[in-house]
């Protein structure tokens, strides 16, 4: 479970979702570049709240998939 949560969390942090429509449940905007690209923040004002939102979304996605 720990590995699944970590993988989903990193995916949400680094990959844009399939849709640009914020109203959709699968909307996601990456806030960090992938590790292959250096892992830098995409926005200058990335904050802890943004990161925690991605964590909450990862937990929600894993619960939904079970």
DSSP file (Angstrom, degrees, kcal/mol; ACC not computed):
  #  RESIDUE AA STRUCTURE BP1 BP2  ACC     N-H-->O    O-->H-N    N-H-->O    O-->H-N    TCO  KAPPA ALPHA  PHI   PSI    X-CA   Y-CA   Z-CA
    1    1 A X     >        0   0    0      0, 0.0     4,-2.6     0, 0.0     5,-0.2   0.000 360.0 360.0 360.0 -42.9    0.0    0.0    0.0
    2    2 A X  H  >  +     0   0    0      1,-0.2     4,-2.3     2,-0.2     5,-0.2   0.899 360.0  48.0 -58.2 -42.8    2.8    2.4    0.9
    3    3 A X  H  > S+     0   0    0      2,-0.2     4,-2.4     1,-0.2    -1,-0.2   0.876 111.1  51.2 -67.1 -37.7    4.4    2.0   -2.5
    4    4 A X  H  > S+     0   0    0      2,-0.2     4,-2.4     1,-0.2    -2,-0.2   0.911 111.0  47.8 -65.2 -42.6    1.1    2.5   -4.3
    5    5 A X  H  X S+     0   0    0     -4,-2.6     4,-2.6     2,-0.2    -2,-0.2   0.923 112.6  48.8 -64.5 -44.5    0.4    5.7   -2.4
    6    6 A X  H  X S+     0   0    0     -4,-2.3     4,-2.5    -5,-0.2     5,-0.2   0.921 112.2  48.6 -61.5 -44.5    3.9    7.0   -3.1
    7    7 A X  H  X S+     0   0    0     -4,-2.4     4,-2.2     1,-0.2    -2,-0.2   0.912 113.8  45.8 -63.8 -43.7    3.6    6.2   -6.8
    8    8 A X  H  X S+     0   0    0     -4,-2.4     4,-2.4     2,-0.2    -1,-0.2   0.898 112.4  51.5 -66.9 -40.5    0.2    7.9   -7.1
    9    9 A X  H  X S+     0   0    0     -4,-2.6     4,-1.9     2,-0.2    -2,-0.2   0.928 112.1  45.4 -61.3 -47.3    1.4   10.9   -5.1
   10   10 A X  H  X S+     0   0    0     -4,-2.5     4,-1.8     2,-0.2    -1,-0.2   0.885 110.9  54.4 -65.8 -38.3    4.4   11.4   -7.4
   11   11 A X  H  X S+     0   0    0     -4,-2.2     4,-2.1    -5,-0.2    -2,-0.2   0.936 109.8  46.6 -59.9 -46.2    2.3   10.9  -10.5
   12   12 A X  H  < S+     0   0    0     -4,-2.4    -1,-0.2     1,-0.2    -2,-0.2   0.840 112.9  50.4 -66.7 -32.7   -0.1   13.6   -9.4
   13   13 A X  H  < S+     0   0    0     -4,-1.9    19,-2.3    -5,-0.2    18,-1.8   0.823 124.0  27.0 -70.9 -30.8    2.8   15.9   -8.6
   14   14 A X  H  < S+     0   0    0     -4,-1.8     2,-0.4    16,-0.2    20,-0.2   0.506 107.9  68.0-117.7  -5.8    4.5   15.4  -11.9
   15   15 A X     <  -     0   0    0     -4,-2.1     2,-0.1    -5,-0.2    -1,-0.1  -0.964  68.0-131.9-124.7 132.6    2.0   14.5  -14.6
   16   16 A X        -     0   0    0     -2,-0.4    13,-0.2    13,-0.2     4,-0.1  -0.478  33.7-113.5 -71.0 148.8   -0.8   16.6  -16.1
   17   17 A X        -     0   0    0     11,-3.4    10,-0.1     2,-0.2    -1,-0.1  -0.131  27.1-101.2 -75.2 177.8   -4.2   15.0  -16.3
   18   18 A X  S    S+     0   0    0      8,-0.5     2,-0.4     2,-0.0     9,-0.1   0.717 102.2  51.7 -73.9 -22.5   -6.0   13.9  -19.5
   19   19 A X        -     0   0    0      7,-0.4     9,-0.6     2,-0.1    -2,-0.2  -0.907  60.1-153.9-122.0 144.1   -8.3   16.9  -19.4
   20   20 A X  S    S+     0   0    0     -2,-0.4     2,-0.7     7,-0.1    -1,-0.1   0.428  70.2 106.7 -87.7   1.0   -7.8   20.7  -19.2
   21   21 A X    >   -     0   0    0      1,-0.2     3,-1.6     2,-0.0     6,-0.2  -0.722  57.7-159.7 -87.2 111.1  -11.3   21.1  -17.7
   22   22 A X  T 3  S+     0   0    0     -2,-0.7    -1,-0.2     1,-0.3     5,-0.1   0.680  87.2  67.7 -64.3 -17.8  -11.1   21.8  -13.9
   23   23 A X  T 3  S+     0   0    0      3,-0.1    -1,-0.3    -3,-0.0     2,-0.2   0.689  83.5  91.1 -76.4 -16.7  -14.7   20.6  -13.4
   24   24 A X  S X  S-     0   0    0     -3,-1.6     3,-1.2     1,-0.1    -5,-0.0  -0.496  79.0-131.4 -81.3 148.2  -13.7   17.0  -14.3
   25   25 A X  T 3  S+     0   0    0      1,-0.2    -1,-0.1    -2,-0.2    -3,-0.0   0.756 106.3  54.8 -70.6 -23.8  -12.7   14.6  -11.6
   26   26 A X  T 3  S+     0   0    0     -5,-0.1    -8,-0.5     2,-0.0    -7,-0.4   0.275  78.5 126.4 -94.9  12.7   -9.6   13.4  -13.5
   27   27 A X    <   +     0   0    0     -3,-1.2     2,-0.3    -6,-0.2    -7,-0.1  -0.489  30.2 163.0 -67.7 136.0   -8.3   17.0  -13.9
   28   28 A X        -     0   0    0     -9,-0.6   -11,-3.4    -2,-0.2     2,-0.5  -0.936  24.5-162.5-155.6 134.2   -4.7   17.4  -12.7
   29   29 A X        -     0   0    0     -2,-0.3   -13,-0.2   -13,-0.2   -14,-0.1  -0.978  27.8-124.7-118.1 121.4   -2.0   20.0  -13.2
   30   30 A X        -     0   0    0     -2,-0.5   -16,-0.2     1,-0.1   -17,-0.2  -0.328  20.3-171.4 -61.9 140.8    1.5   19.0  -12.4
   31   31 A X  S    S+     0   0    0    -18,-1.8    11,-2.3   -19,-0.2    12,-0.6   0.459  72.0  41.6-111.6  -6.3    3.3   21.3   -9.9
   32   32 A X  B    S-A   41   0A   0    -19,-2.3     9,-0.2     9,-0.3    -1,-0.2  -0.982  83.5-116.2-135.0 149.8    6.7   19.7  -10.3
   33   33 A X        -     0   0    0      7,-2.9   -18,-0.1    -2,-0.3     5,-0.1  -0.421  48.4 -89.3 -73.3 159.6    8.7   18.5  -13.4
   34   34 A X    > > -     0   0    0    -20,-0.2     5,-2.2     1,-0.1     3,-0.7  -0.195  36.0-107.1 -65.5 164.1    9.4   14.8  -13.5
   35   35 A X  G > 5S+     0   0    0      1,-0.3     3,-1.3     3,-0.2    -1,-0.1   0.863 122.0  59.1 -60.4 -35.1   12.6   13.5  -11.9
   36   36 A X  G 3 5S+     0   0    0      1,-0.3    -1,-0.3     2,-0.1    -3,-0.0   0.811 107.2  47.2 -62.7 -29.4   14.0   12.9  -15.4
   37   37 A X  G < 5S-     0   0    0     -3,-0.7    -1,-0.3     3,-0.1     3,-0.2   0.369 132.9 -88.8 -94.6   3.6   13.5   16.6  -16.1
   38   38 A X  T < 5 -     0   0    0     -3,-1.3    -3,-0.2    -4,-0.3    -2,-0.1   0.222  46.4-106.2 111.3 -14.7   15.2   17.7  -12.8
   39   39 A X      < +     0   0    0     -5,-2.2    -1,-0.1     1,-0.2    -4,-0.1   0.656  64.6 157.9  71.6  15.4   12.2   17.7  -10.4
   40   40 A X        -     0   0    0     -6,-0.3    -7,-2.9    -3,-0.2     2,-0.2  -0.313  49.7 -95.3 -73.1 156.7   12.0   21.5  -10.3
   41   41 A X  B     -A   32   0A   0     -9,-0.2    -9,-0.3     1,-0.1    -1,-0.1  -0.523  23.5-148.6 -71.9 135.7    8.9   23.4   -9.3
   42   42 A X  S    S+     0   0    0    -11,-2.3     2,-0.3    -2,-0.2   -10,-0.1   0.738  82.3  47.5 -76.0 -23.7    6.7   24.5  -12.2
   43   43 A X  S >  S-     0   0    0    -12,-0.6     3,-0.9     1,-0.1    -2,-0.0  -0.892  76.2-135.1-121.0 148.8    5.5   27.6  -10.4
   44   44 A X  T 3  S+     0   0    0     -2,-0.3    -1,-0.1     1,-0.2    -3,-0.0   0.754 104.2  47.1 -74.8 -23.0    7.4   30.2   -8.5
   45   45 A X  T 3  S+     0   0    0      2,-0.0    -1,-0.2    -3,-0.0     2,-0.2  -0.144  72.6 154.0-113.0  39.1    4.9   30.2   -5.6
   46   46 A X    <   -     0   0    0     -3,-0.9     2,-0.2   -15,-0.1    -5,-0.0  -0.489  24.2-174.6 -64.5 131.1    4.5   26.5   -5.0
   47   47 A X    >>  -     0   0    0     -2,-0.2     4,-1.6     1,-0.1     3,-0.5  -0.766  40.7 -98.6-128.4 173.6    3.5   26.0   -1.4
   48   48 A X  H 3> S+     0   0    0     -2,-0.2     4,-2.8     1,-0.2     5,-0.2   0.847 118.4  60.4 -60.6 -36.2    2.8   23.3    1.1
   49   49 A X  H 3> S+     0   0    0      1,-0.2     4,-2.1     2,-0.2    -1,-0.2   0.886 103.1  51.0 -59.8 -39.5   -0.9   23.5    0.6
   50   50 A X  H <> S+     0   0    0     -3,-0.5     4,-1.4     2,-0.2    -1,-0.2   0.907 112.0  46.9 -64.3 -41.5   -0.5   22.7   -3.1
   51   51 A X  H  X S+     0   0    0     -4,-1.6     4,-1.8     1,-0.2    -2,-0.2   0.915 111.7  50.1 -67.2 -43.5    1.6   19.6   -2.2
   52   52 A X  H  X S+     0   0    0     -4,-2.8     4,-2.7     1,-0.2    -1,-0.2   0.842 105.0  57.9 -66.5 -32.7   -0.9   18.5    0.5
   53   53 A X  H  X S+     0   0    0     -4,-2.1     4,-2.1    -5,-0.2    -1,-0.2   0.905 106.9  48.8 -60.6 -40.6   -3.8   18.8   -2.0
   54   54 A X  H  X S+     0   0    0     -4,-1.4     4,-2.2     2,-0.2    -2,-0.2   0.881 110.1  51.4 -66.3 -38.3   -2.0   16.4   -4.2
   55   55 A X  H  X S+     0   0    0     -4,-1.8     4,-2.3     2,-0.2    -2,-0.2   0.939 110.1  48.6 -63.5 -46.7   -1.5   14.0   -1.3
   56   56 A X  H  X S+     0   0    0     -4,-2.7     4,-2.3     1,-0.2    -2,-0.2   0.895 111.4  50.6 -59.7 -40.2   -5.2   14.1   -0.4
   57   57 A X  H  X S+     0   0    0     -4,-2.1     4,-2.7     2,-0.2    -1,-0.2   0.882 108.1  52.7 -65.5 -38.4   -6.0   13.5   -4.1
   58   58 A X  H  X S+     0   0    0     -4,-2.2     4,-2.2     2,-0.2    -2,-0.2   0.922 110.2  47.5 -63.2 -44.3   -3.7   10.5   -4.1
   59   59 A X  H  X S+     0   0    0     -4,-2.3     4,-2.3     1,-0.2    -2,-0.2   0.927 112.8  49.5 -61.7 -45.1   -5.3    9.0   -1.1
   60   60 A X  H  X S+     0   0    0     -4,-2.3     4,-2.2     1,-0.2    -2,-0.2   0.910 110.4  50.2 -61.1 -44.0   -8.8    9.6   -2.6
   61   61 A X  H  X S+     0   0    0     -4,-2.7     4,-1.8     1,-0.2    -1,-0.2   0.896 110.8  48.8 -63.2 -40.7   -7.8    8.0   -5.9
   62   62 A X  H  X S+     0   0    0     -4,-2.2     4,-0.6     2,-0.2    -1,-0.2   0.896 111.5  49.1 -68.1 -38.7   -6.4    4.9   -4.1
   63   63 A X  H >< S+     0   0    0     -4,-2.3     3,-0.7     1,-0.2    -2,-0.2   0.896 111.5  50.1 -64.7 -39.3   -9.5    4.5   -2.0
   64   64 A X  H 3< S+     0   0    0     -4,-2.2    -1,-0.2     1,-0.2    -2,-0.2   0.838 106.1  55.9 -67.7 -33.3  -11.7    4.8   -5.1
   65   65 A X  H 3<        0   0    0     -4,-1.8    -1,-0.2     1,-0.2    -2,-0.2   0.606 360.0 360.0 -78.2 -10.7   -9.7    2.2   -7.1
   66   66 A X    <<        0   0    0     -3,-0.7    -1,-0.2    -4,-0.6    -2,-0.2   0.457 360.0 360.0 -95.0 360.0  -10.2   -0.5   -4.4
